[in-house]
Amino acid sequence: MKYISTLREGERINEVYLVKSKQSALTKSGKPYDNVILQDKTGTLDAKVWDPGSVGIEEFDAMDYVAITGDITSFQGNLQCSIKRARRVSEGEYDPKDYLPVSEQNVDEMYNELKNIIATIQNPYLSQLLHKFFDDEDFAKRFKFHSAAKSVHHGFVGGLLEHTLSVTQNCDYFAKHYKVLNRDLLLTAAMFHDVGKLQELSTFPENDYTDAGQLLGHIMIGAEWVGEEIRNIDGFPIVLANELKHCILAHHGELEYGSPKKPALIEAVALSFADNIDAKIETFKELITNVPENNLEWQGFNRFMDTNLRRTSI
């Protein structure tokens, strides 16, 4: 496949791309044309269909995978594709991983690591609850593919799994270092803390907020979902159920950060810091990914980190 980042002016392409957006417009003379944004995992490309009704231009919409034949030109210093032929392709004619941002880690290996941690949980009720979720094949498929955010951090295929595993590993370290922590409760809460994002965000390629996500948010969705499954486990202790749900509800640490409750249990405190560490480190990493290693210039104020930032010297 010829990725967008490798395209050069003067080339003719014949490739399948994801149509990120498509809008009808009119030229200054009143002639209709289509504004199209093409996407693959390396970036996006502005494209035009100058004659939408011509032979070879079949119907397609935003979020379709489309076989594109076109010429690469330059307009105001940016590459642009003049689309000559377009055909919506069927599933099996493309690999979604070529068009979407994907975790650098192996998702199957990460999921196995998470299941190995589940095997160490000794509390029978928490263990049963974890197995009800993570042993389910449909849940596993969704969890491996989903992102952890629309933007900011871990907003890629496998991002939810990568973030969850990292937070759980952070919590495992905390539990070994601070013996006061209830390891089973803390690690179970870590593995469930962002489970609500499976319903808060739509799947790729959209990766956008759902109606439930807008109205409720992943924290409330996750606590309710876990609570529903707890009610299906005979004898699950009420106190333990409330403690687990509290950790989920309080994992953002502060009310102004979206937590319905502030941490009132020591495990909830530990989880909130483990989550914050991983989110902040990944956010910073993503911000400097395209900054050359020898570039020590300040990158400017970033609203997510609330500071000016730069790379560390080698």
C-alpha positions in Angstrom: 0.0 0.0 0.0 1.2 3.5 -0.8 0.7 5.5 2.4 -0.3 9.2 2.4 2.9 10.3 4.1 4.9 9.0 1.1 2.9 10.7 -1.6 4.6 13.3 -3.8 3.4 15.8 -6.3 2.9 14.5 -9.9 2.1 10.9 -8.8 -1.0 9.0 -9.9 -2.4 6.8 -7.1 -4.6 3.7 -7.2 -5.2 2.8 -3.6 -7.9 2.2 -1.0 -8.3 4.9 1.6 -10.7 5.7 4.4 -13.0 8.7 3.6 -12.8 10.7 6.8 -15.2 13.4 5.5 -17.1 14.3 2.4 -19.0 17.6 1.7 -20.7 18.9 -1.4 -19.8 22.4 -2.5 -20.0 24.8 -5.4 -17.2 26.5 -7.4 -17.3 30.2 -8.0 -19.0 29.6 -11.3 -21.7 27.5 -9.5 -20.5 24.1 -10.6 -20.9 21.3 -8.0 -17.9 19.4 -6.6 -17.1 17.3 -3.5 -14.6 18.2 -0.8 -13.1 14.9 0.5 -10.6 14.1 3.2 -8.8 10.8 2.8 -7.1 9.0 5.7 -4.7 6.2 6.4 -2.6 5.5 9.6 0.1 8.0 8.4 -2.2 11.0 8.0 -4.8 12.7 5.9 -5.0 14.1 2.4 -7.3 16.8 1.0 -9.0 15.6 -2.2 -11.6 16.9 -4.7 -14.1 15.3 -7.0 -14.5 18.0 -9.6 -17.1 16.1 -11.6 -19.3 14.1 -9.1 -21.6 12.7 -11.8 -18.9 11.5 -14.2 -18.4 7.8 -15.2 -16.2 6.0 -12.7 -17.3 8.1 -9.7 -19.5 5.8 -7.7 -21.5 6.8 -4.7 -19.6 6.8 -1.4 -20.0 8.5 2.0 -17.9 9.6 5.0 -16.4 6.6 6.9 -16.5 4.4 3.8 -13.4 2.6 2.5 -13.0 3.7 -1.1 -10.7 2.6 -3.9 -9.3 5.9 -5.3 -7.7 6.6 -8.6 -6.4 10.1 -8.8 -3.6 12.6 -9.4 -1.5 14.2 -6.7 -1.1 17.9 -7.2 0.0 20.9 -5.0 -2.3 23.7 -3.9 -1.0 26.6 -1.8 1.9 24.5 -0.7 -0.1 21.4 0.4 -0.7 18.1 -1.5 -4.1 17.5 -2.9 -5.7 14.6 -4.8 -7.8 15.1 -7.9 -10.1 12.0 -7.8 -10.7 10.5 -11.2 -12.3 7.2 -10.2 -13.9 6.1 -6.9 -15.4 2.8 -5.8 -16.6 1.8 -2.4 -14.9 -1.4 -1.4 -16.3 -4.3 0.7 -15.0 -5.8 3.9 -12.1 -8.0 3.1 -10.6 -5.7 0.5 -8.7 -3.7 3.1 -7.0 -4.1 6.5 -8.4 -1.6 9.0 -5.0 -1.4 10.7 -3.6 0.4 7.6 -6.0 3.2 8.1 -6.2 3.7 11.8 -3.7 4.8 14.5 -2.7 1.5 16.2 -0.9 0.7 19.5 2.8 0.0 19.1 2.3 -3.0 21.4 1.0 -6.4 20.5 -2.7 -6.4 21.6 -2.8 -10.2 22.1 0.3 -10.2 24.3 -1.1 -7.3 26.3 -4.4 -9.1 26.8 -2.6 -12.2 27.9 -0.7 -10.2 30.4 -3.9 -8.8 31.8 -5.4 -12.3 32.1 -2.2 -13.5 33.9 -2.8 -10.7 36.5 -6.4 -11.8 36.8 -5.2 -15.3 37.7 -3.4 -13.8 40.7 -6.6 -12.3 42.2 -7.4 -14.4 45.3 -10.8 -13.0 46.4 -13.3 -15.4 44.9 -15.9 -12.8 44.2 -13.6 -10.3 42.5 -12.0 -13.2 40.5 -15.4 -14.4 39.3 -16.4 -10.9 38.3 -13.2 -10.3 36.3 -13.5 -13.7 34.5 -17.2 -12.8 33.6 -15.9 -9.9 31.6 -12.4 -10.8 30.4 -13.1 -14.4 29.4 -16.0 -13.4 27.2 -14.8 -13.5 23.5 -17.0 -10.7 22.3 -15.8 -8.4 25.2 -12.2 -9.4 24.5 -12.5 -8.5 20.8 -14.0 -5.1 21.6 -11.6 -4.4 24.5 -8.6 -5.1 22.2 -9.8 -2.9 19.4 -11.1 0.1 21.4 -9.4 3.4 22.1 -9.1 5.0 25.5 -10.0 8.5 24.3 -11.2 10.5 21.4 -8.0 12.6 21.7 -5.4 13.5 24.3 -4.0 10.1 25.2 -4.2 6.5 24.0 -6.6 7.6 21.2 -5.7 4.6 19.0 -6.7 1.0 18.3 -5.6 -1.0 21.3 -5.4 2.2 23.4 -7.9 1.1 26.0 -6.1 -2.2 26.6 -2.6 -0.5 26.7 -3.8 2.1 29.2 -5.7 -0.4 31.3 -2.7 -2.8 31.5 -0.3 0.1 32.3 -2.5 1.4 35.1 -3.0 -2.1 36.5 0.8 -2.7 36.5 1.3 0.7 38.3 -1.2 -0.4 40.9 0.5 -3.8 41.3 3.7 -1.9 42.1 1.9 0.3 44.6 0.4 -2.8 46.3 3.9 -4.4 46.6 5.4 -1.2 48.0 2.6 -0.1 50.2 1.4 -3.1 52.2 -1.6 -1.2 53.5 -3.3 -1.5 50.1 -5.8 -4.3 49.4 -4.2 -5.7 46.2 -7.2 -7.6 45.0 -9.5 -4.6 45.3 -7.0 -2.2 43.8 -6.1 -4.3 40.8 -9.7 -5.2 40.1 -10.6 -1.6 40.2 -7.7 -0.8 37.8 -8.9 -3.3 35.3 -12.4 -2.0 35.4 -11.7 1.7 35.8 -12.2 2.6 32.1 -14.5 -0.2 31.0 -17.2 2.3 30.4 -15.3 3.7 27.5 -16.5 0.7 25.5 -19.9 2.4 25.6 -18.8 6.1 25.9 -17.0 6.1 22.6 -18.0 4.5 19.3 -15.6 2.1 17.6 -13.1 3.1 15.0 -13.1 4.6 12.4 -15.6 7.0 14.1 -14.1 7.0 17.6 -16.5 9.7 18.7 -18.8 10.2 21.7 -22.0 8.2 21.7 -25.3 9.5 23.1 -24.7 7.6 26.3 -21.2 9.0 26.4 -22.4 12.5 26.1 -25.1 12.1 28.7 -23.5 9.9 31.3 -19.7 9.6 30.6 -17.5 6.5 31.0 -17.2 6.7 34.8 -20.9 6.4 35.5 -21.4 3.9 32.6 -18.6 1.7 34.0 -19.8 1.8 37.6 -23.4 0.8 36.5 -22.1 -1.9 34.2 -19.9 -3.5 36.9 -22.8 -3.2 39.3 -25.1 -5.0 37.0 -22.7 -8.0 36.7 -22.1 -8.0 40.5 -25.9 -8.5 41.0 -25.6 -11.7 38.9 -23.0 -13.2 41.3 -24.6 -15.0 44.3 -23.4 -13.8 47.6 -21.2 -11.0 46.4 -20.6 -8.9 49.5 -22.4 -5.6 49.5 -19.6 -3.8 51.2 -17.0 -5.1 48.7 -19.3 -4.1 45.8 -19.6 -0.6 47.1 -15.9 -0.3 47.6 -15.2 -1.4 44.1 -17.7 0.9 42.5 -16.4 3.7 44.7 -12.9 3.2 43.2 -14.3 3.4 39.7 -16.4 6.5 40.5 -13.4 8.3 42.2 -10.6 7.3 39.8 -10.2 10.9 38.3 -9.3 12.0 41.8 -11.1 15.4 41.8 -14.6 16.6 41.2 -13.4 19.1 38.7 -11.8 16.4 36.7 -15.1 14.5 36.3 -15.1 12.2 39.2 -18.6 12.0 40.8 -16.8 11.2 44.1 -13.5 12.1 45.6 -11.4 9.2 46.8 -12.5 8.0 50.3 -10.6 4.7 50.3 -6.8 4.4 50.2 -7.2 2.1 47.1 -9.2 4.8 45.3 -6.3 7.3 46.0 -3.8 4.8 44.6 -5.9 4.1 41.5 -6.3 7.8 40.8 -2.6 8.4 40.9 -1.8 5.3 38.8 -4.4 6.5 36.2 -3.0 10.1 36.2 0.6 9.0 35.9 -0.1 6.8 32.8 -2.4 9.4 31.1 0.1 12.3 31.7 3.2 10.3 30.5 1.4 9.1 27.4 0.1 12.6 26.6 3.6 14.0 26.9 5.0 11.2 24.8 2.4 11.8 22.0 3.1 15.5 22.1 6.8 15.1 21.4 6.6 12.1 19.0 7.3 14.2 15.9 9.9 16.5 17.6 13.4 15.5 16.5 15.6 14.1 19.4 18.1 16.9 19.0 15.4 19.6 19.1 15.5 21.3 22.5 13.3 24.2 21.5 10.3 25.0 23.7 7.2 23.7 22.0 4.8 26.3 23.4 2.0 26.2 26.0 -0.1 23.0 25.9 -3.5 23.3 27.5 -3.7 19.5 28.4 -0.4 19.7 30.3 -1.0 23.3 31.4 2.6 24.2 30.8 5.2 25.0 28.1 7.2 21.9 27.3 10.2 20.6 25.5 12.2 17.4 25.0 14.8 16.3 27.5 18.4 16.6 26.4 20.0 13.4 25.3 
